[in-house]
Amino acid sequence: MLKDEIRNILSASKKWGWVMEPDAKHVFSIAGLYVPRFAVVNNPNEAAVFADDIGYPVVAKVVSPEVIHKSEVKGVVVGIETRDQLEQAFAGLQQIKGFSGMLVEEMLVGGIELIIGGTMDYQFGPMVLLGIGGVGVEIYRDTSLRMAPIDMNDALAMINGLKAHRLLEGYRGTSPIAMDELCKTLMIFSELLTDLDGLIETIDLNPVICTSHRCIIADARIILAKKG
């Protein structure tokens, strides 16, 4: 059953037709998925206080209801190591159309980038997608698909259905990812997707960074149903 807090976030986002990243990450956190430590700040001092608290390096992203694809407007600054760089990032992102704040979050290092997606198929209902993520998603087009909700066997089948699944198991000296955490992430996501049937069109978690210890959602976007 969908929690009231999630319903409230979706309702407040209807005026834009999509859920901005900070709110989307709140949705996934409420559902039991892992997201980076983050804060939305309105001035450079707030940004510096938060970055000092969680430690550098950090990532800065524009928060704007008019910017769905942040990379297209240079709305992401990675590898920020100092307060001066953070202030420069704020000054630059502040110039982007519709700027309503800056998201500052811990920078995730290492791991394998995956994409987990959800869509509402008119015939089959909620569908879960797993694939190689990051910039590789459009190059490799290595994905597997299942109807939601899924169980552990389904999750393992999705993972094994990827051509690049050996990368996840540890390849040529690299550490294997936490397969149980990936399965858990897929199952929780599928339950959430089922609960959101009729309220959303698509969800993109890209990348989801999986290490030997955890899988964490580095970026997220929810497109709402036009009549949800």
Backbone as a chain_set.jsonl record, in Angstrom:
{"seq": "MLKDEIRNILSASKKWGWVMEPDAKHVFSIAGLYVPRFAVVNNPNEAAVFADDIGYPVVAKVVSPEVIHKSEVKGVVVGIETRDQLEQAFAGLQQIKGFSGMLVEEMLVGGIELIIGGTMDYQFGPMVLLGIGGVGVEIYRDTSLRMAPIDMNDALAMINGLKAHRLLEGYRGTSPIAMDELCKTLMIFSELLTDLDGLIETIDLNPVICTSHRCIIADARIILAKKG", "coords": {"N": [[0.838, -1.195, 0.0], [0.513, 2.203, -0.845], [2.279, 4.742, 0.796], [1.093, 7.609, 2.632], [2.802, 9.808, 2.671], [4.285, 9.54, 0.334], [2.242, 9.753, -1.567], [1.569, 12.43, -1.115], [3.857, 13.766, -1.994], [3.816, 13.141, -4.734], [1.392, 14.339, -5.437], [1.948, 17.053, -4.967], [3.692, 17.481, -7.011], [2.325, 17.424, -9.363], [1.748, 19.751, -10.786], [3.936, 20.186, -12.353], [4.234, 17.876, -13.77], [6.124, 15.971, -13.387], [8.469, 14.51, -11.057], [10.777, 16.189, -9.213], [14.307, 15.633, -8.675], [15.239, 15.725, -5.834], [12.797, 15.272, -4.43], [12.005, 12.891, -5.615], [13.996, 11.188, -4.686], [13.397, 11.228, -2.01], [11.006, 9.805, -2.113], [11.932, 7.237, -2.859], [13.586, 6.661, -0.71], [11.735, 6.555, 1.385], [10.408, 4.292, 0.569], [12.266, 2.369, 1.139], [14.642, 2.109, -0.202], [18.12, 2.74, -1.002], [19.66, 5.921, -0.968], [21.975, 8.597, -1.771], [23.488, 10.646, 0.828], [22.065, 13.796, 1.034], [21.271, 17.282, 0.427], [19.13, 20.053, -0.187], [20.021, 23.247, -1.039], [19.99, 26.839, -0.634], [21.812, 28.837, -0.814], [25.353, 29.624, -1.061], [26.626, 29.366, 1.442], [25.011, 27.615, 2.966], [25.402, 25.37, 1.411], [28.147, 24.895, 1.792], [28.253, 24.355, 4.536], [26.825, 21.95, 4.685], [28.402, 20.311, 3.0], [30.799, 20.313, 4.428], [29.95, 18.839, 6.576], [29.284, 16.236, 5.584], [31.55, 15.638, 4.201], [34.056, 16.084, 1.669], [34.823, 14.552, -1.557], [32.04, 16.21, -3.235], [28.916, 16.261, -5.071], [27.183, 18.572, -7.121], [23.976, 19.648, -8.135], [21.589, 21.143, -10.316], [18.424, 22.28, -9.218], [15.406, 22.493, -10.616], [12.159, 23.1, -11.801], [11.907, 23.308, -14.489], [13.82, 21.888, -15.741], [14.356, 18.844, -16.833], [16.242, 17.069, -17.922], [19.21, 17.242, -16.731], [21.858, 17.12, -17.623], [21.812, 18.184, -20.144], [21.789, 20.914, -19.867], [24.072, 21.493, -18.605], [23.839, 21.0, -15.886], [24.975, 19.626, -13.778], [27.612, 19.212, -11.529], [30.489, 17.568, -10.841], [32.863, 16.007, -8.562], [33.646, 17.985, -6.708], [35.868, 19.539, -4.607], [36.527, 21.523, -2.78], [35.532, 24.398, -0.774], [35.596, 26.75, -2.281], [35.302, 25.783, -4.917], [32.758, 24.77, -4.656], [31.249, 27.078, -4.235], [31.646, 28.28, -6.713], [30.317, 26.438, -8.311], [27.691, 26.795, -7.409], [27.231, 29.425, -8.234], [27.284, 29.102, -11.003], [25.206, 27.212, -11.528], [23.06, 28.611, -10.621], [22.37, 30.281, -12.657], [20.832, 28.883, -14.4], [17.768, 28.259, -16.087], [14.79, 28.632, -14.256], [15.865, 28.027, -11.791], [15.697, 26.765, -8.535], [17.064, 26.034, -6.363], [19.966, 24.24, -5.122], [21.085, 20.968, -5.29], [23.091, 19.216, -3.13], [25.215, 16.518, -2.734], [26.719, 13.486, -1.441], [29.584, 12.22, -3.123], [29.675, 9.361, -5.035], [31.94, 6.765, -5.233], [33.53, 4.377, -7.254], [32.36, 0.991, -7.97], [29.715, -0.504, -9.999], [27.793, 0.809, -12.616], [24.364, 0.716, -12.985], [21.126, 0.59, -14.584], [17.86, 0.948, -13.435], [14.596, 0.657, -14.277], [11.147, 1.669, -14.66], [7.984, 1.153, -16.124], [4.625, 1.761, -17.279], [2.946, -0.477, -18.914], [0.442, -0.637, -21.37], [-0.803, -3.003, -21.864], [0.359, -5.08, -20.293], [0.742, -3.979, -17.809], [2.549, -2.783, -14.868], [6.017, -2.727, -15.52], [9.307, -3.882, -14.989], [12.635, -2.884, -15.537], [16.014, -3.814, -15.975], [19.386, -2.938, -16.47], [22.652, -2.339, -17.967], [23.987, 0.648, -16.878], [24.415, 4.274, -16.622], [26.416, 6.154, -18.921], [26.646, 4.051, -20.606], [24.216, 2.892, -21.157], [22.852, 3.566, -23.521], [24.652, 2.77, -25.362], [25.35, 0.019, -25.071], [22.89, -1.226, -24.747], [21.939, -3.305, -23.128], [19.731, -5.065, -21.551], [17.185, -6.399, -19.327], [13.826, -7.551, -18.777], [10.866, -7.613, -16.789], [7.547, -8.442, -15.615], [5.984, -6.626, -13.014], [4.785, -7.337, -9.673], [8.079, -8.599, -8.691], [9.856, -11.573, -7.607], [12.522, -13.132, -5.67], [13.612, -15.108, -7.371], [12.865, -14.126, -9.879], [14.322, -11.738, -9.883], [16.973, -12.684, -9.848], [16.966, -13.989, -12.294], [16.664, -11.851, -14.039], [19.092, -10.535, -13.636], [20.934, -12.516, -14.469], [20.161, -12.603, -17.065], [21.352, -10.516, -18.339], [23.792, -9.635, -20.732], [26.182, -8.747, -19.797], [26.448, -9.834, -17.278], [28.52, -11.145, -16.034], [30.284, -9.19, -15.296], [29.156, -8.234, -13.009], [29.539, -10.264, -11.26], [32.143, -10.262, -10.625], [35.042, -9.782, -12.315], [37.993, -10.607, -13.855], [39.667, -9.996, -11.617], [38.244, -7.934, -10.409], [36.017, -6.866, -7.771], [33.089, -8.708, -6.872], [29.705, -7.508, -7.073], [27.317, -6.706, -4.457], [25.184, -9.026, -4.657], [22.861, -9.856, -3.365], [21.912, -7.456, -2.38], [21.328, -6.091, -4.728], [19.265, -7.704, -5.729], [17.392, -7.32, -3.684], [16.95, -4.578, -3.98], [15.763, -4.53, -6.535], [13.403, -5.957, -6.015], [12.077, -4.413, -4.039], [11.77, -2.07, -5.503], [10.064, -3.009, -7.511], [7.746, -3.552, -6.071], [7.056, -0.986, -5.218], [6.607, 0.162, -7.726], [4.363, -1.255, -8.549], [2.504, -0.333, -6.679], [2.323, 2.244, -7.578], [0.899, 2.171, -9.866], [-1.076, 3.621, -12.338], [-0.574, 6.152, -11.431], [1.871, 7.05, -12.308], [3.954, 7.423, -15.262], [6.578, 6.681, -16.11], [9.616, 5.58, -14.502], [12.955, 6.334, -13.912], [15.914, 5.151, -12.727], [19.013, 6.034, -12.811], [22.368, 6.598, -12.773], [22.183, 3.493, -10.904], [24.335, 2.713, -8.469], [26.256, -0.01, -7.802], [28.119, -1.689, -5.401], [30.434, -3.838, -3.636], [29.142, -3.819, -1.277], [26.669, -2.441, -1.254], [23.752, -1.137, -3.019], [23.007, 1.858, -4.513], [21.0, 4.684, -5.238], [21.945, 6.944, -7.516], [20.938, 8.871, -9.245], [17.696, 10.019, -10.199], [14.435, 9.933, -11.68], [11.012, 10.682, -11.993], [8.245, 10.41, -14.015], [5.072, 11.654, -14.142], [1.752, 10.264, -14.475], [-0.511, 11.523, -16.888], [-3.127, 11.719, -16.139], [-3.339, 11.236, -13.249]], "CA": [[0.0, 0.0, 0.0], [1.309, 3.414, -0.991], [2.245, 5.577, 1.99], [0.54, 8.945, 2.429], [3.893, 10.754, 2.405], [4.603, 9.42, -1.087], [1.111, 10.348, -2.286], [1.652, 13.885, -0.988], [4.937, 14.224, -2.872], [3.334, 13.049, -6.109], [0.342, 15.342, -5.614], [2.572, 18.372, -5.04], [4.485, 17.557, -8.245], [1.448, 17.344, -10.532], [1.779, 20.994, -11.561], [5.051, 20.103, -13.305], [4.108, 16.656, -14.552], [7.207, 15.064, -13.039], [8.955, 14.689, -9.697], [12.178, 16.608, -9.228], [15.194, 14.638, -8.076], [15.212, 15.616, -4.368], [11.551, 14.642, -4.003], [12.039, 11.497, -6.075], [14.856, 10.438, -3.774], [12.62, 11.046, -0.784], [10.069, 8.709, -2.392], [12.637, 5.958, -2.833], [14.046, 6.454, 0.662], [10.564, 6.128, 2.147], [10.099, 2.925, 0.146], [13.264, 1.461, 1.678], [15.81, 2.035, -1.079], [19.242, 3.568, -0.561], [20.015, 7.111, -1.739], [23.092, 9.277, -1.133], [23.185, 11.757, 1.737], [21.929, 14.992, 0.207], [20.491, 18.411, 0.933], [18.854, 21.127, -1.14], [20.463, 24.493, -0.405], [19.583, 28.051, -1.34], [22.925, 29.782, -0.895], [26.639, 28.93, -0.96], [26.988, 29.045, 2.823], [24.31, 26.38, 3.312], [26.078, 24.295, 0.679], [29.432, 24.625, 2.433], [28.002, 23.74, 5.842], [26.453, 20.55, 4.462], [29.559, 19.603, 2.458], [31.734, 20.105, 5.538], [29.378, 17.818, 7.462], [29.367, 14.892, 5.005], [32.892, 15.445, 3.682], [34.309, 16.168, 0.231], [34.212, 15.341, -2.63], [30.589, 16.203, -3.355], [28.314, 16.554, -6.369], [26.167, 19.617, -7.084], [23.029, 19.539, -9.244], [20.55, 22.158, -10.336], [17.039, 21.898, -8.933], [14.546, 23.394, -11.381], [11.008, 22.415, -12.408], [11.979, 23.458, -15.941], [14.965, 21.108, -16.244], [14.224, 17.4, -16.605], [17.52, 16.455, -18.27], [20.195, 18.188, -16.204], [23.1, 17.107, -18.395], [21.645, 18.991, -21.357], [21.993, 22.336, -19.548], [25.259, 21.516, -17.741], [23.282, 21.188, -14.557], [25.612, 18.735, -12.808], [29.043, 19.45, -11.326], [31.003, 16.46, -10.026], [34.241, 16.104, -8.098], [33.901, 19.249, -5.994], [36.787, 19.201, -3.52], [36.758, 22.633, -1.861], [34.457, 25.373, -0.615], [35.649, 27.678, -3.423], [34.697, 25.098, -6.059], [31.333, 24.655, -4.378], [30.68, 28.4, -4.483], [31.636, 28.471, -8.168], [29.248, 25.602, -8.837], [26.417, 27.447, -7.093], [27.094, 30.6, -9.101], [26.968, 28.659, -12.352], [23.897, 26.57, -11.581], [22.056, 29.634, -10.335], [22.015, 30.947, -13.912], [19.989, 28.0, -15.21], [16.359, 28.642, -16.093], [13.914, 28.04, -13.255], [16.641, 27.627, -10.609], [14.991, 26.883, -7.258], [17.949, 25.522, -5.333], [21.038, 23.352, -5.572], [21.21, 19.726, -4.556], [24.462, 18.824, -2.809], [25.195, 15.16, -2.205], [27.996, 12.785, -1.398], [30.01, 11.67, -4.401], [29.844, 7.919, -4.944], [33.16, 6.377, -5.934], [33.665, 2.947, -7.485], [31.135, 0.254, -8.236], [29.218, -0.686, -11.367], [26.595, 1.605, -12.858], [23.234, 0.018, -13.586], [19.873, 1.333, -14.703], [16.628, 0.256, -13.075], [13.515, 1.487, -14.792], [9.788, 1.173, -14.55], [7.031, 1.761, -17.04], [3.288, 1.185, -17.214], [2.553, -0.985, -20.225], [-1.02, -0.618, -21.458], [-1.294, -4.378, -21.949], [0.878, -5.953, -19.238], [0.808, -3.279, -16.536], [3.876, -2.335, -14.439], [7.148, -3.512, -16.007], [10.606, -3.522, -14.404], [13.778, -3.049, -16.429], [17.369, -3.778, -15.416], [20.388, -2.923, -17.528], [23.904, -1.625, -17.743], [23.549, 2.038, -16.816], [25.318, 5.372, -16.912], [26.48, 6.485, -20.349], [26.634, 2.816, -21.374], [22.874, 2.367, -21.393], [22.484, 3.748, -24.924], [25.66, 2.135, -26.212], [25.297, -1.441, -24.994], [21.492, -1.677, -24.84], [21.934, -4.619, -22.477], [18.676, -4.954, -20.55], [16.218, -7.482, -19.157], [12.524, -6.979, -18.46], [9.911, -8.51, -16.144], [6.329, -7.854, -15.072], [6.007, -6.42, -11.565], [5.979, -7.39, -8.825], [8.97, -9.724, -8.917], [10.409, -12.208, -6.416], [13.967, -13.347, -5.734], [13.938, -15.87, -8.582], [12.753, -13.205, -11.011], [15.444, -10.794, -9.819], [18.179, -13.397, -10.278], [16.834, -14.257, -13.725], [16.936, -10.585, -14.725], [20.54, -10.298, -13.569], [21.6, -13.502, -15.329], [19.768, -12.347, -18.438], [22.205, -9.482, -18.922], [25.0, -10.133, -21.392], [27.333, -8.32, -18.996], [26.252, -10.251, -15.888], [29.807, -11.562, -15.45], [30.898, -8.025, -14.672], [28.581, -8.09, -11.677], [29.997, -11.391, -10.445], [33.586, -10.127, -10.427], [35.645, -10.154, -13.592], [39.427, -10.31, -13.971], [40.209, -9.372, -10.419], [37.357, -6.953, -9.788], [35.158, -7.43, -6.724], [31.682, -8.869, -7.249], [28.793, -6.615, -6.375], [26.458, -7.346, -3.455], [24.071, -9.524, -5.462], [21.649, -9.872, -2.554], [21.421, -6.08, -2.293], [20.716, -5.771, -6.014], [17.977, -8.407, -5.766], [16.508, -6.621, -2.75], [16.6, -3.309, -4.616], [14.815, -4.81, -7.615], [12.115, -6.386, -5.464], [11.43, -3.247, -3.411], [11.374, -1.178, -6.592], [8.915, -3.58, -8.212], [6.585, -3.359, -5.205], [6.706, 0.432, -5.319], [6.062, 0.385, -9.06], [3.011, -1.805, -8.542], [1.673, 0.593, -5.907], [2.205, 3.506, -8.318], [0.131, 1.936, -11.092], [-2.101, 4.636, -12.566], [-0.108, 7.461, -10.964], [3.091, 7.466, -13.008], [4.207, 6.836, -16.586], [7.882, 6.02, -16.099], [10.622, 5.888, -13.489], [14.32, 6.002, -14.313], [16.991, 5.234, -11.744], [20.206, 5.884, -13.648], [22.72, 5.221, -12.467], [22.208, 2.861, -9.595], [25.729, 2.279, -8.329], [26.352, -1.197, -6.958], [29.459, -2.073, -4.964], [30.42, -5.111, -2.918], [28.419, -3.64, -0.017], [25.335, -1.857, -1.355], [23.304, -0.533, -4.271], [22.508, 3.169, -4.108], [20.434, 5.428, -6.367], [22.682, 8.186, -7.689], [20.091, 9.839, -9.938], [16.343, 9.459, -10.309], [13.407, 10.783, -12.292], [9.674, 10.093, -12.069], [7.305, 11.108, -14.874], [3.734, 11.355, -13.65], [0.681, 10.02, -15.44], [-1.206, 12.759, -17.217], [-4.371, 11.715, -15.386], [-3.093, 10.401, -12.1]], "C": [[0.878, 1.252, 0.0], [1.155, 4.308, 0.244], [1.764, 6.986, 1.659], [1.624, 9.964, 2.081], [4.284, 10.722, 0.924], [3.489, 10.032, -1.927], [1.185, 11.873, -2.255], [2.735, 14.466, -1.889], [4.476, 14.215, -4.324], [2.289, 14.12, -6.388], [0.928, 16.741, -5.775], [3.343, 18.58, -6.333], [3.63, 17.586, -9.503], [1.52, 18.591, -11.411], [2.911, 21.007, -12.574], [4.935, 18.886, -14.21], [5.207, 15.651, -14.29], [7.702, 15.404, -11.647], [10.442, 15.035, -9.743], [13.026, 15.678, -8.362], [15.159, 14.597, -6.548], [13.956, 14.93, -3.857], [11.491, 13.182, -4.427], [12.888, 10.651, -5.134], [14.197, 10.258, -2.414], [11.642, 9.886, -0.953], [10.772, 7.364, -2.246], [13.172, 5.64, -1.435], [12.907, 5.963, 1.544], [10.229, 4.674, 1.836], [11.111, 1.906, 0.659], [14.476, 1.249, 0.8], [16.886, 3.008, -0.605], [19.486, 4.729, -1.533], [21.208, 7.776, -1.051], [22.602, 10.277, -0.09], [23.146, 13.035, 0.899], [21.154, 16.075, 0.942], [20.256, 19.37, -0.219], [19.138, 22.446, -0.439], [20.082, 25.683, -1.284], [20.659, 29.119, -1.387], [24.227, 29.023, -0.675], [27.019, 28.557, 0.466], [26.301, 27.766, 3.287], [24.976, 25.182, 2.648], [27.371, 23.894, 1.374], [29.255, 23.943, 3.779], [27.673, 22.257, 5.671], [27.631, 19.744, 3.945], [30.598, 19.341, 3.543], [31.259, 18.965, 6.438], [29.558, 16.414, 6.888], [30.748, 14.584, 4.447], [32.967, 15.528, 2.163], [34.918, 14.852, -0.247], [32.686, 15.218, -2.623], [30.19, 16.483, -4.798], [27.277, 17.643, -6.166], [25.294, 19.502, -8.327], [22.003, 20.648, -9.158], [19.21, 21.536, -9.955], [16.151, 22.926, -9.611], [13.386, 22.608, -11.971], [11.006, 22.494, -13.923], [13.108, 22.645, -16.56], [14.784, 19.644, -15.865], [15.565, 16.708, -16.84], [18.642, 17.418, -17.892], [21.459, 18.254, -17.047], [23.02, 17.996, -19.632], [21.875, 20.479, -21.111], [23.215, 22.522, -18.642], [24.848, 21.766, -16.295], [23.842, 20.27, -13.491], [27.101, 19.061, -12.747], [29.548, 18.374, -10.371], [32.422, 16.761, -9.548], [34.587, 17.402, -7.417], [34.68, 18.935, -4.724], [36.921, 20.291, -2.459], [35.542, 23.544, -1.785], [34.437, 26.346, -1.796], [34.992, 27.047, -4.651], [33.19, 24.968, -5.885], [30.625, 25.982, -4.633], [30.608, 28.698, -5.974], [30.517, 27.654, -8.809], [27.891, 26.243, -8.587], [26.186, 28.633, -8.024], [26.717, 30.201, -10.519], [25.576, 28.07, -12.468], [22.769, 27.565, -11.355], [21.576, 30.334, -11.598], [21.066, 30.116, -14.781], [18.519, 28.348, -15.015], [15.562, 27.889, -15.02], [14.612, 27.621, -11.978], [15.844, 27.838, -9.33], [15.804, 26.311, -6.107], [19.022, 24.639, -5.94], [21.067, 22.123, -4.671], [22.69, 19.429, -4.364], [24.399, 17.431, -2.206], [26.574, 14.537, -2.237], [28.312, 12.213, -2.772], [30.315, 10.19, -4.225], [31.017, 7.487, -5.817], [33.205, 4.856, -6.06], [32.324, 2.3, -7.782], [30.799, 0.178, -9.714], [27.911, 0.065, -11.515], [25.538, 0.776, -13.59], [22.076, 0.987, -13.775], [18.741, 0.414, -14.257], [15.488, 1.175, -13.486], [12.167, 0.837, -14.593], [8.884, 1.887, -15.526], [5.688, 1.055, -16.895], [2.848, 0.784, -18.624], [1.028, -1.107, -20.282], [-1.614, -2.022, -21.472], [-0.896, -5.221, -20.741], [0.959, -5.284, -17.873], [2.225, -2.891, -16.171], [4.978, -3.291, -14.904], [8.444, -2.968, -15.417], [11.713, -3.826, -15.393], [15.075, -2.971, -15.634], [18.355, -3.776, -16.563], [21.679, -2.279, -17.088], [23.595, -0.139, -17.878], [24.626, 3.048, -17.127], [25.287, 5.713, -18.385], [26.386, 5.228, -21.214], [25.261, 2.323, -21.748], [22.474, 2.469, -22.861], [23.466, 3.075, -25.869], [25.471, 0.622, -26.247], [23.889, -1.996, -25.173], [21.337, -3.097, -24.293], [20.939, -4.562, -21.329], [17.886, -6.255, -20.44], [14.957, -6.889, -18.546], [11.632, -8.036, -17.817], [8.668, -7.723, -15.731], [6.471, -7.734, -13.564], [4.705, -6.919, -10.953], [6.817, -8.637, -9.108], [9.431, -10.301, -7.58], [11.911, -12.438, -6.617], [14.37, -14.102, -7.007], [13.872, -14.995, -9.829], [13.949, -12.264, -11.059], [16.731, -11.458, -10.301], [18.143, -13.677, -11.773], [17.107, -12.988, -14.533], [18.435, -10.299, -14.771], [21.276, -11.237, -14.521], [21.252, -13.316, -16.796], [20.563, -11.245, -19.114], [23.428, -10.118, -19.574], [26.236, -9.857, -20.55], [27.236, -8.798, -17.546], [27.549, -10.697, -15.228], [30.545, -10.398, -14.807], [30.404, -7.856, -13.242], [29.104, -9.156, -10.723], [31.478, -11.294, -10.09], [34.299, -10.65, -11.65], [37.09, -9.673, -13.633], [39.934, -9.477, -12.787], [39.332, -8.328, -9.763], [36.455, -7.63, -8.76], [33.744, -7.619, -7.249], [30.819, -7.873, -6.484], [27.999, -7.425, -5.341], [25.174, -7.795, -4.157], [22.767, -9.539, -4.669], [21.042, -8.483, -2.435], [20.771, -5.651, -3.605], [19.351, -6.444, -6.131], [16.958, -7.702, -4.866], [16.034, -5.302, -3.351], [15.561, -3.51, -5.703], [13.439, -5.173, -7.075], [11.363, -5.228, -4.809], [10.928, -2.292, -4.485], [10.125, -1.706, -7.29], [7.64, -3.429, -7.388], [6.098, -1.913, -5.268], [6.051, 0.722, -6.657], [4.622, -0.118, -9.149], [2.048, -0.869, -7.807], [1.408, 1.896, -6.666], [1.414, 3.358, -9.615], [-1.017, 2.937, -11.199], [-1.679, 6.04, -12.178], [1.11, 7.966, -11.723], [3.13, 6.829, -14.396], [5.506, 6.041, -16.577], [8.681, 6.442, -14.872], [11.971, 5.474, -14.052], [15.251, 6.208, -13.131], [18.274, 4.979, -12.512], [21.219, 6.991, -13.367], [22.331, 4.799, -11.048], [23.599, 2.273, -9.457], [25.797, 1.136, -7.319], [27.814, -1.517, -6.675], [29.358, -3.433, -4.275], [29.613, -5.028, -1.631], [26.967, -3.193, -0.184], [25.024, -1.445, -2.783], [22.593, 0.763, -3.908], [22.113, 3.979, -5.341], [21.128, 6.785, -6.486], [21.851, 9.265, -8.377], [18.74, 9.196, -10.206], [15.398, 10.464, -10.936], [12.1, 10.021, -12.361], [8.812, 10.978, -12.953], [5.899, 10.678, -14.469], [2.762, 11.065, -14.793], [-0.085, 11.323, -15.676], [-2.543, 12.865, -16.494], [-4.205, 10.785, -14.209], [-3.575, 11.012, -10.832]], "O": [[1.854, 1.345, 0.745], [0.039, 4.594, 0.679], [1.991, 7.493, 0.561], [1.39, 10.876, 1.288], [4.578, 11.762, 0.334], [3.758, 10.75, -2.89], [0.896, 12.532, -3.254], [2.555, 15.532, -2.477], [4.717, 15.171, -5.061], [2.298, 14.738, -7.452], [0.47, 17.521, -6.61], [3.621, 19.716, -6.717], [4.158, 17.756, -10.602], [1.372, 18.507, -12.63], [2.859, 21.754, -13.551], [5.49, 18.878, -15.309], [5.228, 14.584, -14.904], [7.389, 16.47, -11.116], [11.257, 14.264, -10.251], [12.527, 15.028, -7.444], [15.057, 13.503, -5.994], [14.028, 14.098, -2.952], [10.988, 12.335, -3.689], [12.527, 9.516, -4.822], [14.413, 9.248, -1.743], [11.469, 9.078, -0.04], [10.261, 6.459, -1.585], [13.203, 4.478, -1.029], [13.092, 5.057, 2.357], [9.82, 3.917, 2.717], [10.847, 0.704, 0.621], [15.255, 0.321, 1.021], [16.598, 3.975, 0.1], [19.515, 4.545, -2.75], [21.433, 7.543, 0.136], [21.447, 10.703, -0.119], [24.078, 13.321, 0.147], [20.479, 15.818, 1.939], [21.085, 19.485, -1.121], [18.574, 22.736, 0.617], [19.882, 25.557, -2.492], [20.44, 30.195, -1.944], [24.214, 27.904, -0.162], [27.67, 27.534, 0.681], [26.928, 26.923, 3.93], [25.099, 24.114, 3.248], [27.661, 22.708, 1.53], [30.026, 23.047, 4.126], [28.174, 21.412, 6.414], [27.852, 18.618, 4.389], [31.209, 18.273, 3.576], [32.068, 18.22, 6.99], [29.942, 15.497, 7.613], [31.092, 13.421, 4.24], [32.053, 15.096, 1.461], [35.474, 14.106, 0.559], [32.123, 14.265, -2.085], [31.008, 16.883, -5.626], [26.568, 17.648, -5.16], [25.794, 19.286, -9.432], [21.593, 21.049, -8.068], [18.91, 20.403, -10.329], [16.143, 24.096, -9.227], [13.598, 21.558, -12.578], [10.204, 21.83, -14.58], [13.327, 22.706, -17.77], [15.026, 19.252, -14.724], [15.975, 15.86, -16.049], [18.978, 18.314, -18.667], [22.068, 19.316, -17.175], [24.036, 18.499, -20.11], [22.131, 21.227, -22.055], [23.377, 23.559, -18.0], [25.412, 22.604, -15.591], [23.259, 20.141, -12.414], [27.766, 19.173, -13.777], [29.091, 18.28, -9.232], [33.09, 17.656, -10.067], [35.716, 17.879, -7.536], [34.225, 18.171, -3.873], [37.381, 20.015, -1.351], [34.64, 23.472, -2.62], [33.362, 26.724, -2.261], [34.215, 27.702, -5.345], [32.437, 25.047, -6.855], [29.525, 26.006, -5.184], [29.64, 29.29, -6.45], [29.852, 28.118, -9.735], [27.03, 26.234, -9.467], [25.085, 28.823, -8.54], [25.922, 30.881, -11.167], [24.841, 28.391, -13.402], [21.656, 27.376, -11.845], [20.492, 30.917, -11.61], [20.557, 30.607, -15.788], [18.087, 28.687, -13.914], [15.656, 26.668, -14.902], [14.017, 26.925, -11.154], [15.371, 28.942, -9.06], [15.287, 26.127, -5.004], [18.987, 24.329, -7.131], [21.074, 22.234, -3.445], [23.452, 19.395, -5.331], [23.627, 17.183, -1.28], [27.47, 14.987, -2.951], [27.416, 11.777, -3.495], [31.116, 9.809, -3.37], [31.071, 7.813, -7.003], [32.95, 4.136, -5.095], [31.291, 2.967, -7.838], [31.507, 0.723, -10.561], [27.029, -0.022, -10.661], [25.786, 0.218, -14.659], [22.057, 2.071, -13.192], [18.677, -0.75, -14.652], [15.435, 2.336, -13.081], [12.056, -0.372, -14.386], [9.009, 3.095, -15.73], [5.616, -0.091, -16.451], [2.43, 1.627, -19.418], [0.403, -1.619, -19.353], [-2.782, -2.213, -21.134], [-1.708, -5.986, -20.22], [1.219, -5.956, -16.875], [3.046, -2.684, -17.064], [4.886, -4.504, -14.71], [8.653, -1.756, -15.352], [11.733, -4.89, -16.012], [15.206, -2.151, -14.725], [18.189, -4.524, -17.527], [21.787, -1.744, -15.984], [23.011, 0.289, -18.873], [25.615, 2.747, -17.795], [24.249, 5.579, -19.034], [26.086, 5.311, -22.405], [25.138, 1.42, -22.576], [21.829, 1.565, -23.393], [23.154, 2.837, -27.036], [25.436, 0.017, -27.318], [23.712, -3.1, -25.687], [20.701, -3.959, -24.901], [21.263, -4.065, -20.251], [17.914, -7.097, -21.339], [15.006, -5.855, -17.88], [11.628, -9.196, -18.229], [8.721, -6.511, -15.525], [7.01, -8.627, -12.91], [3.66, -6.931, -11.605], [6.33, -9.606, -9.69], [9.404, -9.62, -6.555], [12.492, -11.993, -7.607], [15.367, -13.758, -7.643], [14.712, -15.104, -10.723], [14.52, -12.018, -12.122], [17.49, -10.867, -11.07], [19.172, -13.608, -12.446], [17.718, -13.054, -15.599], [18.975, -9.882, -15.796], [22.138, -10.805, -15.286], [21.96, -13.81, -17.674], [20.463, -11.059, -20.327], [24.026, -11.038, -19.016], [27.206, -10.614, -20.574], [27.88, -8.222, -16.669], [27.676, -10.638, -14.005], [31.336, -10.59, -13.884], [31.14, -7.391, -12.371], [29.106, -8.959, -9.508], [32.006, -12.127, -9.354], [34.181, -11.828, -11.989], [37.37, -8.486, -13.468], [40.536, -8.416, -12.95], [39.641, -7.873, -8.661], [36.166, -8.822, -8.867], [33.246, -6.776, -7.995], [31.168, -7.451, -5.382], [28.009, -8.656, -5.351], [24.204, -7.041, -4.242], [21.698, -9.271, -5.217], [19.821, -8.332, -2.394], [19.775, -4.927, -3.597], [18.388, -5.824, -6.583], [15.804, -7.514, -5.249], [14.859, -4.951, -3.245], [14.591, -2.757, -5.791], [12.423, -4.743, -7.621], [10.157, -5.078, -5.002], [9.816, -1.769, -4.4], [9.226, -0.934, -7.623], [6.566, -3.203, -7.946], [4.9, -1.647, -5.357], [5.056, 1.444, -6.722], [3.768, 0.529, -9.756], [0.924, -0.642, -8.254], [0.404, 2.568, -6.431], [1.278, 4.317, -10.375], [-1.82, 3.084, -10.278], [-2.337, 7.014, -12.545], [1.355, 9.171, -11.777], [2.445, 5.844, -14.671], [5.538, 4.879, -16.982], [8.456, 7.503, -14.289], [12.109, 4.384, -14.606], [15.36, 7.313, -12.6], [18.592, 3.833, -12.83], [20.982, 8.159, -13.672], [22.175, 5.618, -10.142], [23.995, 1.42, -10.252], [25.446, 1.292, -6.15], [28.636, -1.604, -7.587], [28.319, -4.091, -4.328], [29.413, -6.04, -0.96], [26.121, -3.524, 0.647], [25.904, -1.406, -3.643], [21.679, 0.763, -3.084], [22.806, 3.959, -6.358], [20.922, 7.668, -5.653], [22.043, 10.452, -8.114], [18.644, 7.986, -10.413], [15.533, 11.674, -10.755], [12.075, 8.851, -12.743], [8.661, 12.168, -12.678], [5.579, 9.489, -14.457], [2.925, 11.549, -15.913], [-0.274, 12.119, -14.756], [-3.04, 13.967, -16.261], [-4.808, 9.714, -14.14], [-3.434, 10.413, -9.766]]}, "num_chains": 1, "name": "protein.A"}
